[in-house]
Every structure is written in C-alpha cells, then in structure tokens.
C-alpha cells in the first residue's frame, strides 16, 4: 500500500505541474501574438525614412556624416539582446554559444539587454560596458537611450564598430541567433539598402510606393534632415530587433511549455498505468491470502 500512496502522490504532483505549464503556455501564446503584431506595425515607419531618402539620391556624393566614418577596428562593440527570464528552451543558450564561438574576449566590448545576458557576460568575464532594462512591452524611449549610448561610444572612439546579436524570429518554431552590423554605415547607399531589407523580411509589408520626380521643398534644409536621419534609423532598427527578440522569447516559451505539458500528460498516463498495476497486484495478493486462509481453516 505504501507503493500505491507514493504513486498517487506523484500523480497529484505532476498534475499540478501540468496545470502551471499549461497556463504559462497560454500566456506566452497571447504575448507572442502581440509581439508579432508590434513588430509588423513598426516596419512602415522605418520604410518611410527609406522612401524619403530614396528621393534624395543625388546628394549621396556630397553627404558626409560621422556615423559613416569607417576606421580600423581595434575594439568591436556588441549589443546582446536576451531575455530577463528563463523557461524559454534553448533560446538564450544558443545565443550565448554563438557569442563564444564568434567573438574574442580581448577585442570585444559588450552592452547587454536582459538579465540572462548580464549573467552570462559577467560569468564569462567579458568586458561589459553597460546594461539596460527593457519592459515586457517594448518602449521606444528605452531603445532611444540604448541607441544614444552606442552612438556616443562610437563617436568617442571607445569602440570602432557595433553589431547587434539577438534571437531573430523566423516563425513560431524557429528562432535563430543573428548578428547585424549597425555602425558604421558603409555610405548612404548601404544605409538605404539596410532600410530596404526591412521590406523584404515580411510579406505583409507593401511594396515601395511609386517614384515621385516632382521637386520638393524641405524644412529645415535637406542637409539638416540627412544629418538627423541616420541616428533616427539606427534607433528604429534597434527597436525592430528588440521586438523580434520579444516575439522569439514568447514563441520559445510557448513551445517549451507545450512540450512540458505534453510530457507531464505522458508521465501521468505512465504513472496511472503503474498505479493500476500495483492496485491490481495488491487486490490479487489479498484474494490469494484470503483463499489460503480459508483452505487452512478447512484443513
């Protein structure tokens, strides 16, 4: 009977765990949908910047900007976008494995977003310049602070180039580590090409609007607009990557919790079968004992 009680206790414990993982799966599913919608909604704004600049192509040769300055890379800056919480499968471990394989400690300086990234960089004794917190629902004001910090470090020549390593959202089942160089821009043509990449990443984004060759007047001047747009786009690019990170996190957590729920159900089935076998064995043993006792009395 002690064995029956132990199996029954385990079944109850696994059922409680399954209830928790099921609830977490549903919450992650809801958050994933919101994160995907937010990522799609943010793309048209960046594309508007691209369309604006595409009408100013004849200024490419005369335009200069400090964010376009390419120099010898002595220190490379990496912004790592990870999660604050775990229970999202191999999402963070894949990201950190990519970092360990592709970036040398001696020549790389890091900026972290997410507690898991801070813990990894501290544990592996990497050069952490700063860490930032971003809310569950990504706020552009927080991303703007991160962008300004990276630009400031680049202009001060504390770092000579910057890239972002983050879990890129492919679909609900696939999130892969990706690295995107963001500074310096390789000229204005590269700036426009990177903007156009946003259009190709999502089939829901409309094609580029028809060209307009009418003469336009800008207030303030075209040069002043061009001077502000690169940093503005950089922040918008970071914003899109953070949205992708949130979508990846919630997708990975939903899949992990679904797997945990399914495993719990399978374990309950196995334990229930063991319980029934043990119960049947106990009943059989009692019947045999009663029969043996009756036979002994008759003799």
WOBEL-V762934 format. One record per residue. PHI is phi in degrees with one decimal (* if undefined). NEAR is the number of other C-alpha atoms within 8 Angstrom. D_FIRST is the distance of its C-alpha to the first C-alpha in whole Angstrom. Layout:
phi=PHI near=NEAR d_first=D_FIRST
phi=PHI near=NEAR d_first=D_FIRST
This chain:
phi=* near=5 d_first=0
phi=-61.3 near=5 d_first=4
phi=-65.2 near=7 d_first=5
phi=-61.5 near=10 d_first=5
phi=-64.6 near=8 d_first=6
phi=-65.3 near=8 d_first=9
phi=-64.5 near=11 d_first=10
phi=-63.1 near=9 d_first=11
phi=-65.0 near=8 d_first=12
phi=-66.4 near=9 d_first=14
phi=-60.6 near=11 d_first=15
phi=-63.4 near=8 d_first=17
phi=-64.2 near=8 d_first=18
phi=-68.2 near=11 d_first=20
phi=-62.4 near=11 d_first=21
phi=-63.4 near=8 d_first=23
phi=-63.5 near=9 d_first=25
phi=-61.6 near=12 d_first=26
phi=-63.5 near=9 d_first=27
phi=-68.6 near=8 d_first=29
phi=-65.6 near=12 d_first=31
phi=-64.6 near=11 d_first=32
phi=-63.2 near=8 d_first=34
phi=-65.6 near=10 d_first=35
phi=-62.0 near=14 d_first=36
phi=-66.8 near=9 d_first=38
phi=-63.9 near=9 d_first=40
phi=-63.5 near=12 d_first=41
phi=-62.5 near=11 d_first=42
phi=-65.8 near=8 d_first=44
phi=-66.6 near=10 d_first=46
phi=-61.4 near=14 d_first=46
phi=-62.2 near=9 d_first=49
phi=-64.7 near=8 d_first=50
phi=-65.6 near=13 d_first=51
phi=-63.6 near=11 d_first=52
phi=-61.7 near=8 d_first=55
phi=-65.5 near=9 d_first=56
phi=-64.0 near=11 d_first=57
phi=-67.7 near=11 d_first=59
phi=-66.6 near=7 d_first=60
phi=-82.2 near=9 d_first=62
phi=-67.5 near=12 d_first=63
phi=-56.0 near=9 d_first=66
phi=-65.2 near=7 d_first=68
phi=-64.2 near=13 d_first=68
phi=-67.6 near=12 d_first=70
phi=-62.0 near=8 d_first=72
phi=-63.0 near=11 d_first=73
phi=-61.6 near=11 d_first=73
phi=-65.5 near=10 d_first=76
phi=-65.2 near=8 d_first=78
phi=-70.2 near=10 d_first=78
phi=-63.9 near=8 d_first=79
phi=-83.1 near=9 d_first=82
phi=-117.8 near=8 d_first=83
phi=-61.1 near=7 d_first=83
phi=-71.9 near=5 d_first=87
phi=-96.1 near=7 d_first=86
phi=-56.2 near=9 d_first=84
phi=-67.3 near=5 d_first=87
phi=-88.8 near=5 d_first=88
phi=-83.8 near=9 d_first=84
phi=-131.0 near=5 d_first=83
phi=-153.8 near=7 d_first=80
phi=-61.7 near=6 d_first=78
phi=-77.0 near=11 d_first=75
phi=-96.1 near=12 d_first=77
phi=-78.0 near=9 d_first=78
phi=-91.6 near=8 d_first=76
phi=-142.8 near=5 d_first=76
phi=-60.4 near=5 d_first=75
phi=-89.4 near=8 d_first=71
phi=-95.2 near=7 d_first=71
phi=-129.7 near=11 d_first=68
phi=-100.5 near=12 d_first=65
phi=-96.3 near=13 d_first=63
phi=-127.0 near=12 d_first=60
phi=-92.9 near=12 d_first=58
phi=-104.3 near=12 d_first=55
phi=-104.6 near=14 d_first=53
phi=-132.4 near=15 d_first=49
phi=-104.1 near=14 d_first=46
phi=-85.3 near=7 d_first=45
phi=-118.8 near=7 d_first=42
phi=-93.9 near=7 d_first=39
phi=58.7 near=7 d_first=37
phi=-129.3 near=15 d_first=39
phi=65.0 near=10 d_first=38
phi=-87.4 near=6 d_first=41
phi=-55.4 near=13 d_first=44
phi=-71.1 near=11 d_first=45
phi=-63.1 near=7 d_first=44
phi=-63.8 near=10 d_first=46
phi=-64.0 near=14 d_first=49
phi=-71.6 near=9 d_first=49
phi=-64.4 near=8 d_first=49
phi=-62.1 near=9 d_first=52
phi=-61.3 near=9 d_first=54
phi=-64.9 near=8 d_first=53
phi=-82.8 near=6 d_first=54
phi=-112.5 near=6 d_first=57
phi=-134.3 near=8 d_first=59
phi=-84.2 near=7 d_first=60
phi=-57.7 near=8 d_first=59
phi=-69.1 near=4 d_first=63
phi=-115.3 near=9 d_first=65
phi=-124.8 near=12 d_first=62
phi=-118.0 near=14 d_first=62
phi=-119.8 near=13 d_first=59
phi=-124.8 near=13 d_first=58
phi=-116.6 near=14 d_first=55
phi=-125.5 near=15 d_first=53
phi=107.2 near=14 d_first=50
phi=-61.8 near=10 d_first=47
phi=-64.2 near=12 d_first=46
phi=-68.2 near=13 d_first=49
phi=-61.8 near=11 d_first=50
phi=-62.5 near=8 d_first=47
phi=-65.0 near=9 d_first=48
phi=-65.3 near=11 d_first=52
phi=-69.8 near=9 d_first=51
phi=-64.7 near=7 d_first=49
phi=-90.7 near=6 d_first=51
phi=56.7 near=6 d_first=54
phi=-96.5 near=10 d_first=56
phi=-76.9 near=9 d_first=59
phi=-94.9 near=11 d_first=58
phi=-76.2 near=7 d_first=61
phi=-163.3 near=7 d_first=59
phi=-135.1 near=10 d_first=56
phi=-130.5 near=9 d_first=56
phi=-107.9 near=7 d_first=53
phi=-127.9 near=11 d_first=53
phi=-63.5 near=6 d_first=52
phi=-55.9 near=5 d_first=49
phi=-94.8 near=6 d_first=52
phi=-59.6 near=10 d_first=55
phi=-108.0 near=8 d_first=58
phi=-62.8 near=7 d_first=61
phi=-61.3 near=6 d_first=62
phi=-69.7 near=10 d_first=60
phi=-66.0 near=12 d_first=61
phi=-60.8 near=9 d_first=64
phi=-63.0 near=8 d_first=64
phi=-63.6 near=9 d_first=62
phi=-60.9 near=12 d_first=65
phi=-64.5 near=8 d_first=67
phi=-64.6 near=8 d_first=66
phi=-64.2 near=9 d_first=66
phi=-62.4 near=10 d_first=69
phi=-61.8 near=8 d_first=71
phi=-66.1 near=10 d_first=69
phi=-68.9 near=13 d_first=71
phi=-67.5 near=9 d_first=74
phi=-80.1 near=7 d_first=74
phi=65.5 near=7 d_first=73
phi=-71.1 near=8 d_first=70
phi=-134.0 near=14 d_first=69
phi=-105.0 near=14 d_first=71
phi=-157.3 near=13 d_first=68
phi=-139.0 near=15 d_first=65
phi=-135.4 near=12 d_first=63
phi=-116.5 near=13 d_first=59
phi=-110.7 near=14 d_first=56
phi=-153.0 near=13 d_first=53
phi=-81.4 near=15 d_first=51
phi=-75.0 near=12 d_first=53
phi=-79.5 near=12 d_first=51
phi=-98.1 near=8 d_first=52
phi=-157.1 near=6 d_first=49
phi=-59.5 near=10 d_first=46
phi=-97.5 near=8 d_first=44
phi=-123.9 near=7 d_first=47
phi=-134.5 near=13 d_first=48
phi=-120.1 near=11 d_first=50
phi=-61.8 near=11 d_first=52
phi=-134.1 near=9 d_first=56
phi=-126.0 near=8 d_first=58
phi=-124.4 near=7 d_first=62
phi=-69.2 near=9 d_first=65
phi=-121.2 near=10 d_first=66
phi=-140.5 near=10 d_first=69
phi=-80.8 near=11 d_first=72
phi=-71.6 near=12 d_first=73
phi=-87.0 near=10 d_first=75
phi=86.3 near=7 d_first=78
phi=-68.7 near=10 d_first=78
phi=-62.6 near=8 d_first=77
phi=-65.9 near=9 d_first=74
phi=-57.3 near=11 d_first=73
phi=-66.8 near=11 d_first=74
phi=-63.7 near=8 d_first=72
phi=-67.0 near=8 d_first=69
phi=-64.5 near=12 d_first=69
phi=-66.3 near=10 d_first=70
phi=-60.3 near=8 d_first=66
phi=-60.3 near=11 d_first=64
phi=-68.4 near=13 d_first=66
phi=-78.5 near=8 d_first=65
phi=-77.1 near=6 d_first=61
phi=-139.7 near=8 d_first=60
phi=-70.8 near=7 d_first=62
phi=-79.9 near=5 d_first=62
phi=-82.0 near=10 d_first=64
phi=-66.6 near=6 d_first=68
phi=-65.1 near=5 d_first=70
phi=-60.1 near=5 d_first=73
phi=-67.0 near=5 d_first=76
phi=-61.5 near=4 d_first=79
phi=-66.3 near=5 d_first=82
phi=-128.2 near=5 d_first=84
phi=-96.0 near=5 d_first=87
phi=-71.2 near=4 d_first=89
phi=-73.5 near=4 d_first=90
phi=-116.2 near=4 d_first=88
phi=-111.8 near=4 d_first=88
phi=-111.7 near=6 d_first=86
phi=-127.0 near=5 d_first=86
phi=-68.6 near=6 d_first=85
phi=-68.3 near=7 d_first=87
phi=-59.5 near=8 d_first=85
phi=-62.4 near=7 d_first=85
phi=-68.0 near=8 d_first=83
phi=-65.3 near=9 d_first=81
phi=-61.4 near=10 d_first=80
phi=-65.2 near=8 d_first=80
phi=-89.9 near=8 d_first=77
phi=-66.3 near=9 d_first=75
phi=-57.9 near=10 d_first=73
phi=-67.4 near=10 d_first=71
phi=-62.2 near=8 d_first=70
phi=-66.5 near=10 d_first=69
phi=-55.3 near=10 d_first=67
phi=-66.7 near=11 d_first=65
phi=-66.4 near=9 d_first=65
phi=-64.1 near=9 d_first=63
phi=-62.5 near=10 d_first=61
phi=-61.2 near=11 d_first=60
phi=-64.1 near=11 d_first=59
phi=-66.8 near=10 d_first=57
phi=-68.2 near=10 d_first=55
phi=-63.6 near=13 d_first=54
phi=-63.6 near=14 d_first=53
phi=-61.9 near=15 d_first=51
phi=-65.8 near=12 d_first=49
phi=-63.2 near=14 d_first=49
phi=-64.2 near=15 d_first=48
phi=-59.3 near=12 d_first=45
phi=-71.0 near=13 d_first=44
phi=-65.6 near=13 d_first=44
phi=-63.4 near=14 d_first=42
phi=-67.6 near=13 d_first=39
phi=-62.2 near=15 d_first=39
phi=-65.3 near=13 d_first=38
phi=-64.3 near=12 d_first=36
phi=-71.0 near=14 d_first=34
phi=-65.2 near=11 d_first=34
phi=-63.1 near=8 d_first=33
phi=-64.8 near=10 d_first=30
phi=-64.2 near=12 d_first=29
phi=-63.7 near=8 d_first=29
phi=-64.4 near=8 d_first=27
phi=-64.3 near=12 d_first=24
phi=-62.9 near=10 d_first=24
phi=-64.1 near=8 d_first=24
phi=-67.0 near=9 d_first=21
phi=-63.1 near=11 d_first=19
phi=-61.3 near=8 d_first=20
phi=-65.3 near=8 d_first=18
phi=-67.1 near=11 d_first=15
phi=-63.6 near=9 d_first=15
phi=-63.3 near=8 d_first=16
phi=-62.2 near=9 d_first=13
phi=-61.7 near=11 d_first=11
phi=-65.4 near=8 d_first=12
phi=-64.3 near=8 d_first=12
phi=-65.0 near=10 d_first=9
phi=-64.2 near=9 d_first=8
phi=-63.4 near=8 d_first=11
phi=-64.1 near=8 d_first=10
phi=-65.1 near=9 d_first=8
phi=-64.4 near=8 d_first=10
phi=-61.2 near=8 d_first=13
phi=-63.6 near=8 d_first=11
phi=-65.7 near=8 d_first=11
phi=-62.0 near=8 d_first=15
phi=-63.1 near=8 d_first=16
phi=-65.7 near=8 d_first=15
phi=-66.0 near=8 d_first=17
phi=-63.2 near=8 d_first=20
phi=-65.8 near=8 d_first=20
phi=-65.0 near=8 d_first=20
phi=-64.9 near=8 d_first=23
phi=-64.8 near=8 d_first=25
phi=-66.9 near=7 d_first=25
phi=-66.9 near=6 d_first=26
phi=-62.7 near=5 d_first=29
phi=-72.5 near=4 d_first=30
